[in-house]
């Protein structure tokens, strides 16, 4: 029996040069993304040896454990959706002054 599920969890890796500011607003950013993309959850990583120095890197969690205890792969998320998440990260106000920042 094949079990399929969409990706619903993502790890956000901030640009290296902005990681301090992003980590300072970690909880707000995670809540903002959760509100902007309902049904999905987000975790901001402090550091990962991937991505680049200037862009947010969006990493989908591609596996899940089924009711039978076995591990399965999720359907790959659409590229445009991943780009929308990265764009939302760029638009987020790290200082908390804009009205749309969670």
N, C-alpha and C positions, 0 to 999 in steps of 0.2 A: 504494500500500500504506500503510495507516494503522498507525503505531506508537504504542502507548500505554504509559505507565509511571506508576507512582505516584510522588509526591514523596518523596524520601528525604533531602533536604538542607534544613536550616532555618537561618536567621539569627535570633539572639535579641538583641533590643535591650532593655537594662535600663532601668528607670525612671531618669529624669535625676538625681534626688536620690541614688540609690543606685549610680550607675555606677562610682564609685571602688571601692567594696567589691566589686561584682560583677566588675570587671576584675581586682582583686586575687585573685579565686578563679576566674578565667576557665577555666583548664585543668581544674580539679576539676569545675566546673559542666558543661563540655562532656563530660567523661568520665561524670559522673553521668547526664546526659540520654541519652548513648549506651547506657549500661547499662540505663536504665529503659525506653528505646524502641529495642530491638535492630533492626538493619537500617537505622537512620537515623543521620545525622551532623548535628552542630550546631556552629555558629560563633557565639561571642559577639562582637557588634560594640561597639566603643568608643563610637561615637556615630552616630546617624542622625537626620536631620531629620523623623522620623515618630514615631508612638506618642504616649504621654502621659507626664506626669511621675510617675505613681504606679503604672503597671502595666507588666509585661513585654509586649513586643510580639514576636510570633512571625511571621516572614516566611518563607513557603515559597519555595524556588528552583523555579520552575515550568517551566524549560526544560532540555533536554538535547540533546546532539549524538548522532545515531544513527550506526550503523556506516557509513552512506553519506556521512557528513560534513554532513548537513543538520540544521538545528535543529528540534526538535519541542517541543510543549507537553505537560507532564505532566497527568494527571487532577488536578483540584482536590481537596486534602485535605478530609476531613470537618471540619466546624466543631467537633464535640465533641473530635476528636483535637487540634486546635490549642489548645482550651481546656485539655485535659489537660496539654499541654506547658507552657503558661503557669502552670498550677497547680503543676506539678513545680518550676518555677523559683521560685515563691513559697515552696514548702516547703523548698527547698535551704538548708542551713545555711552561710552565708557564712564563719563563723568556723571551721568544721571540727570542732566539738565533738560533734555528733550522730553516732551510730554509722551511720546510713544515708547520710550525706553521703560520697560517693565518696572 
